[in-house]
């Protein structure tokens, strides 16, 4: 028997090695193709952003920066735990199209109600910021209308993109993102060729967003089949998630507008345009974050093994920290070249560029940590971030010159550090206290 076992062992080992090689080759090919596609897509988005900077004067670009900040704030307020509820509830049913479709419909209804409420807050704030930066009433109304339209498209698209990621239909995600990028680049190219302003640039972005939403809705209808009934337990889980995340969502909305608000109060529209232009290099951090959003978070949402969950979280965050360090290092070394891309109006901002790289890296790492925690619904006591941030920013405020870009960036970075610290505490506690680690069952 022993001799037979020894003789049959090498073929089995050879088959195992061959199977492992096939898996590694398949994963490597998928990762290579994904990386090439995402780099191309982000290059398109970056080119679009740089064209916008060169096509508009500083005042127009200041309005454009305010509008995009308002749209981001609208999306944050319209979410407030709904995306994390979708991943928490949707992970275990990601292979059941009918039930996942019912959950998606429920989340979309919640987000639409949240958006209507959020608009009542965002619209007057955006109007005030535009008025203080020399926009007329007509220009303000046009900009706000496009902000609401872009917000609606982005909010609905986010839900559908998340559902496609959960069900592992990544081709739909890639096509939708590519469609948005290409249509927007074409429209901005026309703007750059024939001249234009902030309103035309925003309208072009809104049109691209609607193209993306139309495609996602079409693909969703193709696979949903007969929609199952909504589970009554879902609403209670969503309410619980929203109650824990809602204060944090409002706070992040405020924090996301801090730098623009500070410069509106203490500086000029030129400074707002400059920080908006520098922020365009954030696309590099977006590229770094994409594999986490497309691959890691859906895997974490579906994971039921506690040890594997720990390995996924630890490996992801350690690797991500190394990537962010490399981005800061390379960006600092190539600062002169990067600023040349923005044009002559921005080439003097080398110090501000270095500050922005560091602050964006901290914020991005914090977002990654929170994304992992939110995917599993580990958000209890996350609201403690708010009083801690307020206390530290009050203490730190006298240390920064808030009329300068570096002062505004440093002030915001204090909040980002608190965001990162609280996120790490939530993540560690979640991994420790949820031995089953089974999505909704862990609630």
C-alpha positions as CSV (number, residue, x, y, z in Angstrom):
1,X,0.0,0.0,0.0
2,X,2.8,2.4,0.9
3,X,4.6,1.7,-2.4
4,X,1.3,2.3,-4.3
5,X,0.8,5.6,-2.5
6,X,4.3,6.7,-3.2
7,X,3.9,5.8,-6.9
8,X,0.5,7.7,-7.2
9,X,1.7,10.7,-5.3
10,X,3.8,12.4,-8.0
11,X,0.9,12.5,-10.6
12,X,-1.4,14.0,-8.0
13,X,1.2,16.6,-7.0
14,X,1.8,17.3,-10.7
15,X,-2.0,17.8,-11.2
16,X,-2.2,20.1,-8.1
17,X,0.7,22.2,-9.3
18,X,-0.8,22.4,-12.8
19,X,-4.2,23.5,-11.4
20,X,-2.5,26.1,-9.1
21,X,-0.5,27.4,-12.1
22,X,-3.7,27.7,-14.1
23,X,-5.4,29.7,-11.3
24,X,-2.4,32.0,-10.9
25,X,-2.1,32.6,-14.6
26,X,-5.9,33.3,-14.8
27,X,-5.7,35.7,-11.9
28,X,-2.6,37.4,-13.2
29,X,-4.2,37.9,-16.7
30,X,-7.4,39.3,-15.1
31,X,-5.4,41.7,-12.9
32,X,-3.2,42.8,-15.9
33,X,-6.2,43.4,-18.1
34,X,-8.0,45.2,-15.3
35,X,-5.0,47.4,-14.5
36,X,-4.5,48.4,-18.1
37,X,-8.2,49.2,-18.5
38,X,-8.4,51.3,-15.3
39,X,-5.1,53.2,-16.1
40,X,-6.5,54.0,-19.5
41,X,-9.8,55.1,-18.0
42,X,-8.2,57.3,-15.4
43,X,-5.9,58.7,-18.0
44,X,-9.0,59.8,-19.9
45,X,-10.5,61.4,-16.8
46,X,-7.2,63.1,-16.0
47,X,-6.9,64.5,-19.5
48,X,-10.5,65.8,-19.2
49,X,-9.6,67.5,-16.0
50,X,-6.5,69.1,-17.3
51,X,-8.4,70.3,-20.5
52,X,-11.0,71.9,-18.2
53,X,-8.3,73.7,-16.3
54,X,-6.7,75.1,-19.5
55,X,-10.1,75.9,-21.1
56,X,-11.4,78.1,-18.3
57,X,-10.1,81.2,-16.5
58,X,-9.7,81.1,-12.8
59,X,-13.1,82.6,-11.9
60,X,-14.9,80.0,-14.0
61,X,-12.8,77.2,-12.6
62,X,-13.6,78.4,-9.1
63,X,-17.3,78.1,-9.9
64,X,-16.6,74.6,-11.4
65,X,-14.8,73.6,-8.2
66,X,-17.6,74.8,-6.0
67,X,-20.2,73.0,-8.1
68,X,-18.3,69.7,-7.9
69,X,-17.8,70.1,-4.2
70,X,-21.6,70.6,-3.8
71,X,-22.4,67.6,-6.0
72,X,-20.1,65.4,-3.8
73,X,-21.7,66.7,-0.7
74,X,-25.2,65.9,-2.1
75,X,-24.1,62.4,-2.9
76,X,-22.7,61.9,0.7
77,X,-25.8,63.2,2.3
78,X,-28.0,61.0,0.0
79,X,-26.0,58.0,1.1
80,X,-25.5,58.1,4.8
81,X,-25.1,54.3,5.3
82,X,-27.2,53.1,2.3
83,X,-24.3,51.8,0.2
84,X,-22.9,50.0,3.2
85,X,-26.4,48.5,3.9
86,X,-26.4,47.3,0.3
87,X,-23.1,45.5,0.7
88,X,-24.0,44.2,4.1
89,X,-27.3,42.8,3.0
90,X,-26.4,42.1,-0.6
91,X,-23.2,40.1,0.1
92,X,-25.0,36.9,1.2
93,X,-27.6,37.0,-1.6
94,X,-25.2,38.2,-4.4
95,X,-25.9,35.1,-6.5
96,X,-29.7,35.4,-6.2
97,X,-30.6,37.9,-8.9
98,X,-34.3,38.3,-8.0
99,X,-33.6,39.0,-4.3
100,X,-30.7,41.3,-5.1
101,X,-32.9,43.2,-7.5
102,X,-35.5,43.7,-4.8
103,X,-32.9,45.0,-2.4
104,X,-31.5,47.4,-5.0
105,X,-35.0,48.8,-5.7
106,X,-35.4,49.3,-1.9
107,X,-32.1,51.1,-1.6
108,X,-32.8,53.3,-4.6
109,X,-36.1,54.4,-3.0
110,X,-34.3,55.3,0.3
111,X,-31.6,57.3,-1.6
112,X,-34.2,59.2,-3.6
113,X,-35.9,60.4,-0.4
114,X,-32.5,61.3,1.1
115,X,-31.6,63.2,-2.0
116,X,-34.7,65.4,-1.9
117,X,-33.9,66.2,1.8
118,X,-30.3,66.9,1.1
119,X,-31.0,69.2,-1.8
120,X,-32.9,71.5,0.6
121,X,-29.5,72.0,2.4
122,X,-27.1,71.9,-0.4
123,X,-28.9,74.4,-2.8
124,X,-28.8,77.4,-0.5
125,X,-25.2,76.7,0.6
126,X,-24.1,76.4,-3.0
127,X,-25.9,79.7,-3.9
128,X,-24.1,81.5,-1.0
129,X,-20.7,80.3,-2.1
130,X,-21.3,81.2,-5.7
131,X,-22.6,84.6,-4.7
132,X,-19.5,85.3,-2.7
133,X,-17.4,84.4,-5.7
134,X,-19.0,86.9,-8.1
135,X,-21.6,84.6,-9.8
136,X,-24.8,86.3,-11.0
137,X,-28.2,85.0,-10.1
138,X,-28.7,83.5,-13.5
139,X,-25.3,81.8,-13.5
140,X,-26.0,80.5,-10.0
141,X,-29.4,79.0,-11.0
142,X,-27.9,77.3,-14.0
143,X,-25.0,75.8,-12.0
144,X,-27.2,74.6,-9.2
145,X,-29.6,73.0,-11.7
146,X,-26.7,71.0,-13.2
147,X,-25.4,70.1,-9.7
148,X,-28.8,68.5,-8.8
149,X,-29.0,66.7,-12.2
150,X,-25.4,65.4,-11.8
151,X,-26.2,64.4,-8.2
152,X,-29.3,62.4,-9.2
153,X,-27.4,60.5,-11.9
154,X,-24.4,59.8,-9.7
155,X,-26.6,58.6,-6.7
156,X,-28.6,56.2,-8.8
157,X,-25.5,55.0,-10.7
158,X,-23.6,54.3,-7.4
159,X,-26.3,51.8,-6.3
160,X,-26.3,50.0,-9.6
161,X,-22.5,49.9,-9.8
162,X,-22.4,48.4,-6.3
163,X,-24.9,45.8,-7.2
164,X,-23.0,44.8,-10.3
165,X,-19.8,44.5,-8.2
166,X,-21.5,42.3,-5.6
167,X,-22.8,40.0,-8.4
168,X,-19.4,39.9,-9.9
169,X,-20.6,41.5,-13.2
170,X,-17.4,43.6,-13.5
171,X,-17.7,44.0,-17.3
172,X,-20.8,46.1,-16.7
173,X,-18.9,48.3,-14.3
174,X,-16.0,48.8,-16.7
175,X,-18.2,49.6,-19.6
176,X,-20.3,52.1,-17.6
177,X,-17.2,53.9,-16.3
178,X,-15.6,54.0,-19.7
179,X,-18.8,55.3,-21.3
180,X,-18.9,58.2,-18.8
181,X,-15.2,59.0,-19.3
182,X,-15.3,58.9,-23.1
183,X,-18.5,60.9,-23.5
184,X,-17.3,63.5,-21.0
185,X,-13.9,63.8,-22.8
186,X,-15.6,64.4,-26.2
187,X,-17.9,67.1,-24.8
188,X,-15.0,68.8,-22.9
189,X,-12.9,68.6,-26.1
190,X,-15.5,70.5,-27.9
191,X,-15.5,73.0,-25.0
192,X,-11.8,73.3,-25.2
193,X,-11.8,73.8,-29.0
194,X,-14.5,76.4,-29.2
195,X,-14.3,78.1,-25.9
196,X,-16.7,77.8,-23.0
197,X,-17.4,78.4,-19.3
198,X,-18.1,76.6,-16.1
199,X,-21.8,76.1,-17.0
200,X,-21.0,74.4,-20.3
201,X,-18.5,72.1,-18.6
202,X,-21.0,71.1,-16.0
203,X,-23.7,70.4,-18.6
204,X,-21.2,68.2,-20.4
205,X,-20.5,66.3,-17.2
206,X,-24.2,65.9,-16.5
207,X,-24.9,64.5,-20.0
208,X,-22.1,62.0,-19.6
209,X,-23.5,61.0,-16.2
210,X,-27.0,60.4,-17.7
211,X,-25.4,58.2,-20.5
212,X,-23.8,56.1,-17.8
213,X,-27.0,55.8,-15.8
214,X,-29.0,54.8,-18.9
215,X,-26.5,52.0,-19.7
216,X,-26.6,50.7,-16.1
217,X,-30.4,50.7,-16.0
218,X,-30.5,48.8,-19.3
219,X,-28.1,46.1,-18.1
220,X,-29.9,45.8,-14.8
221,X,-33.2,45.1,-16.6
222,X,-31.5,42.4,-18.6
223,X,-30.6,40.3,-15.6
224,X,-33.1,41.0,-12.9
225,X,-35.8,38.6,-14.1
226,X,-38.8,38.3,-11.8
227,X,-38.1,40.5,-8.8
228,X,-38.6,38.9,-5.4
229,X,-40.6,40.6,-2.6
230,X,-38.7,42.9,-0.3
231,X,-37.7,41.2,2.9
232,X,-39.3,43.1,5.9
233,X,-36.1,42.5,7.9
234,X,-34.1,44.6,5.4
235,X,-35.7,47.9,6.4
236,X,-34.8,47.4,10.1
237,X,-31.2,46.7,9.1
238,X,-31.1,49.7,6.9
239,X,-32.6,52.0,9.6
240,X,-30.0,50.7,12.1
241,X,-27.2,51.3,9.6
242,X,-28.4,54.8,8.7
243,X,-28.8,55.8,12.4
244,X,-25.2,54.9,13.0
245,X,-23.8,56.4,9.8
246,X,-26.1,59.5,9.4
247,X,-24.2,61.8,11.8
248,X,-20.9,60.7,10.2
249,X,-22.3,61.3,6.7
250,X,-23.3,64.8,7.6
251,X,-20.0,65.4,9.2
252,X,-18.0,64.2,6.2
253,X,-20.2,66.4,4.0
254,X,-19.2,69.4,6.2
255,X,-15.5,68.4,6.2
256,X,-15.5,67.9,2.4
257,X,-16.5,71.6,2.0
258,X,-14.1,73.0,4.7
259,X,-11.2,74.0,2.4
260,X,-13.5,75.7,-0.2
261,X,-15.5,77.4,2.6
262,X,-12.3,78.6,4.4
263,X,-10.9,80.0,1.2
264,X,-14.3,81.6,0.4
265,X,-14.3,83.4,3.7
266,X,-10.6,84.3,4.1
267,X,-9.2,84.4,0.6
268,X,-10.2,84.8,-3.1
269,X,-11.7,82.9,-6.0
270,X,-8.2,82.5,-7.4
271,X,-7.2,80.4,-4.3
272,X,-10.3,78.2,-4.8
273,X,-9.3,77.7,-8.5
274,X,-5.8,76.8,-7.4
275,X,-6.8,74.2,-4.9
276,X,-9.3,72.8,-7.4
277,X,-6.6,72.5,-10.0
278,X,-4.2,70.8,-7.7
279,X,-6.9,68.4,-6.6
280,X,-7.0,67.1,-10.2
281,X,-4.0,65.0,-9.4
282,X,-6.1,63.1,-7.0
283,X,-6.9,60.7,-9.9
284,X,-3.7,58.9,-9.0
285,X,-5.2,58.1,-5.6
286,X,-8.4,57.0,-7.3
287,X,-6.5,54.5,-9.4
288,X,-4.8,53.2,-6.3
289,X,-8.2,52.8,-4.6
290,X,-10.0,51.1,-7.5
291,X,-8.8,47.5,-6.9
292,X,-10.1,47.8,-3.3
293,X,-13.5,48.9,-4.5
294,X,-13.9,46.5,-7.4
295,X,-12.3,43.3,-5.9
296,X,-11.5,43.5,-2.2
297,X,-14.7,45.0,-0.8
298,X,-17.1,42.6,-2.7
299,X,-14.9,39.7,-1.5
300,X,-15.1,41.0,2.1
301,X,-18.8,41.4,1.8
302,X,-19.2,37.7,0.7
303,X,-16.6,36.3,3.1
304,X,-17.8,34.0,5.9
305,X,-14.5,32.8,7.2
306,X,-13.1,34.9,10.1
307,X,-9.4,34.1,9.5
308,X,-9.7,34.8,5.8
309,X,-11.4,38.0,6.6
310,X,-8.5,39.1,8.8
311,X,-6.0,38.1,6.1
312,X,-7.9,40.1,3.5
313,X,-8.1,43.2,5.6
314,X,-4.5,43.1,6.8
315,X,-3.0,42.3,3.4
316,X,-5.0,45.0,1.7
317,X,-4.3,47.8,4.1
318,X,-0.6,47.0,4.4
319,X,-0.2,46.9,0.6
320,X,-2.2,50.0,0.2
321,X,0.0,51.9,2.6
322,X,3.1,51.0,0.6
323,X,1.4,52.2,-2.6
324,X,0.4,55.5,-1.1
325,X,4.0,56.1,0.1
326,X,5.3,55.5,-3.4
327,X,2.8,57.9,-4.8
328,X,3.9,60.7,-2.4
329,X,7.6,60.0,-3.1
330,X,7.2,60.0,-6.9
331,X,4.8,63.0,-6.9
332,X,7.3,65.1,-4.8
333,X,10.2,64.2,-7.1
334,X,8.1,65.1,-10.2
335,X,6.3,68.2,-8.8
336,X,7.7,70.6,-11.4
337,X,6.6,68.4,-14.3
338,X,3.1,67.9,-12.8
339,X,2.6,71.6,-12.3
340,X,3.7,72.3,-15.9
341,X,0.7,70.2,-17.0
342,X,-1.7,72.6,-15.3
343,X,-0.3,75.6,-17.2
344,X,1.5,78.8,-16.3
345,X,-1.2,80.0,-13.8
346,X,-0.3,77.2,-11.4
347,X,3.5,76.5,-11.8
348,X,4.3,78.4,-8.6
349,X,2.4,75.9,-6.3
350,X,5.2,73.4,-5.6
351,X,4.9,73.7,-1.8
352,X,1.1,73.5,-1.9
353,X,1.4,70.5,-4.2
354,X,3.5,68.6,-1.6
355,X,1.0,69.5,1.1
356,X,-1.9,68.2,-1.0
357,X,-0.2,64.9,-1.8
358,X,0.4,64.2,1.9
359,X,-3.1,65.2,3.0
360,X,-4.8,63.3,0.1
361,X,-2.8,60.2,1.0
362,X,-4.0,60.4,4.6
363,X,-7.6,60.9,3.6
364,X,-7.5,58.1,1.0
365,X,-6.1,55.6,3.5
366,X,-8.8,56.6,6.0
367,X,-11.4,56.1,3.3
368,X,-10.0,52.6,2.6
369,X,-10.1,51.6,6.3
370,X,-13.7,52.9,6.7
371,X,-14.8,51.2,3.5
372,X,-13.7,47.8,4.9
373,X,-15.5,48.5,8.2
374,X,-18.7,49.8,6.5
375,X,-18.8,46.8,4.2
376,X,-19.3,44.6,7.2
377,X,-21.5,47.1,9.1
378,X,-19.0,47.8,11.8
379,X,-20.0,51.4,12.4
380,X,-21.1,51.5,16.1
381,X,-19.7,54.5,17.9
382,X,-18.2,55.9,14.7
383,X,-20.0,59.2,15.6
384,X,-17.2,59.7,18.2
385,X,-15.1,61.0,15.3
386,X,-17.2,64.2,15.3
387,X,-16.5,65.6,18.8
388,X,-12.8,64.5,18.6
389,X,-12.3,66.2,15.2
390,X,-14.1,69.4,16.4
391,X,-11.9,69.6,19.5
392,X,-8.6,69.0,17.7
393,X,-9.5,71.4,14.9
394,X,-10.3,74.1,17.4
395,X,-7.0,73.5,19.0
396,X,-5.1,73.4,15.7
397,X,-6.9,76.4,14.0
398,X,-4.5,79.1,15.4
399,X,-1.5,77.1,14.1
400,X,-2.6,77.6,10.4
401,X,-2.9,80.6,8.2
402,X,-6.3,80.0,6.8
403,X,-6.0,82.5,4.0
404,X,-3.4,80.3,2.4
405,X,-3.9,77.0,0.6
406,X,-1.4,75.2,2.8
407,X,-3.3,76.4,5.9
408,X,-6.6,75.2,4.6
409,X,-5.1,71.8,3.6
410,X,-3.4,71.4,7.0
411,X,-6.6,72.2,8.8
412,X,-8.5,69.6,6.8
413,X,-5.7,67.1,7.3
414,X,-6.4,67.2,11.1
415,X,-9.9,65.9,10.4
416,X,-8.5,63.2,8.1
417,X,-6.1,61.9,10.7
418,X,-9.0,61.6,13.2
419,X,-11.1,59.8,10.5
420,X,-8.3,57.3,9.9
421,X,-7.8,56.7,13.7
422,X,-11.5,56.1,14.4
423,X,-11.8,53.8,11.3
424,X,-8.9,51.7,12.5
425,X,-10.5,51.3,15.9
426,X,-13.8,50.3,14.3
427,X,-12.1,47.8,12.1
428,X,-10.0,46.1,14.8
429,X,-13.0,45.9,17.1
430,X,-15.2,44.5,14.3
431,X,-12.7,41.7,13.5
432,X,-12.3,41.0,17.2
433,X,-16.0,40.9,18.2
434,X,-17.5,39.2,15.2
435,X,-16.1,35.7,15.2
436,X,-18.8,34.5,12.8
437,X,-18.2,37.4,10.4
438,X,-21.3,36.6,8.3
439,X,-22.7,39.8,6.8
440,X,-26.2,40.4,8.2
441,X,-25.9,37.6,10.7
442,X,-23.1,39.6,12.4
443,X,-25.5,42.5,13.0
